[in-house]
Amino acid sequence: MFRTPLSLPHIARRAARFVAAFALPLGLAACAGGPELPPATYTAAAEQPSEEYRIGPLDDITIHVWRNPELSAEKVKVRPDGRLTIPLVQDIPAVGKTATELQDYIAGELAKYIEQPIVSVIVNTPGGTYDQRVRVVGSTEQPASLPYQANMTVLDAMIAVGGLGEFASGNRAKLIRLDRESGTQKEYRLRLADLLKRGDASANVMLSPGDTIIIPESRF
């Protein structure tokens, strides 16, 4: 039994339905991961101080007490429990404090022993508290928890972790960010393949302290 050959218009309609059947899930996949963040800018005016740095565990700190060198301490490391010790003052709570808050605290403790101490604190090797770090996980060469730096971008983070993994689906990556005002997490779509493989600068976005970048593997 012979079938009647399909006409060109009939073939075109079938092809259109075939393409539409695949276009819908692909379109949904492209939109997955929430809205996109605005592109990072590279102008000098965009360089702005970030929120004030807070001391983290294992940070290396220099404490100088004016006119009292015997009470000063060079390169004191914050212990894993978040405390440090200097002459006359032990178990100083350091983690979570800014340099200004720490020097005020130390000055208050030293005031029990000397008159009107003037203290300065310098953070030599900042690592930051855990809630300030940027985490990159999933299909990347070197998943890592990175200390946040002012004006840090997604590109900076991806360079630090060695780029995408062999089977990474970079344009399905997402960024999880805590909205500190509402206390809720928000999810944003990232286009890492466009950024790293096609050089699309519009896919580079600014990071915030505490951001998490999640990179899935390709589905096929």
Residue, then its C-alpha position, 0 to 999 in steps of 0.5 A: m500500500f502506497r502513502t500519498p506524498l506529503s506536500l511542501p506546506h504540510i511538511a512545513r507545518r509539521a516542522a513548525r510544530f516540531v520546533a515549537a515542541f522543543a522551543l518551549p522547554l528550552g525557553l523555560a530552561a533559559c529563564a530558570g534561576g530568577p531575574e538577572l542582576p544589572p551588569a557590572t560597570y568598569t568606570a572609576a566612579a563605580e569604585q565605592p567602599s563596601e560595607e565596613y570590614r568585620i574581623g574573622p577567625l584566623d585574621d592576622i592583626t597588628i595592635h599598637v598602643w601609643r607610647n606603650p610599645e610593651l603593650s603593643a602586639e605585632k601580627v597577632k592571629v585571631r584564634p579559631d574561637g574568635r578571640l585573641t590575647i595581648p599583654l595585660v588583656q586576655d581572651i579579647p572577643a575579636v570576630g565580628k568587630t570592625a577595626t574601630e570597634l576592636q581598638d575601642y574595646i581594647a582601649g577600654e580594657l587597658a584603661k584599667y591599667i594605664e591612663q587614657p590609652i590610645v590604640s590602633v588596630i591594623v588588619n594585615t591578612p583579612g579573611g572575613t567572617y563566614d557571613q561575609r565570604v563569597r562561596v562558589v560551588g558545583s561544576t567548577e575547577q576549584p570550589a571555594s569560599l572566598p573573602y569578599q573584597a570591595n567592588m568584587t564581581v562574578l568574573d573575579a570569583m570565577i578567576a579565583v576558582g579556575g573557571l567552569g568545570e568541563f561539564a558545567s552548564g554555565n548559563r544555568a548557574k544561579l546566585i543566592r543572595l540574602d536580603r538583609e532587610s527582609g531576612t529572606q534569600k533571593e535567587y538570580r540567574l547568571r550567564l557564566a558561559d556567555l561571560l567566560k566563553r563568549g566574552d559578554a561583559s553584560a553577563n558580569v555582575m557585582l557581588s555582595p558579601g555572603d553571596t553563593i554561586i551555584i553552577p550545575e552540570s549539563r543535563f546531556 
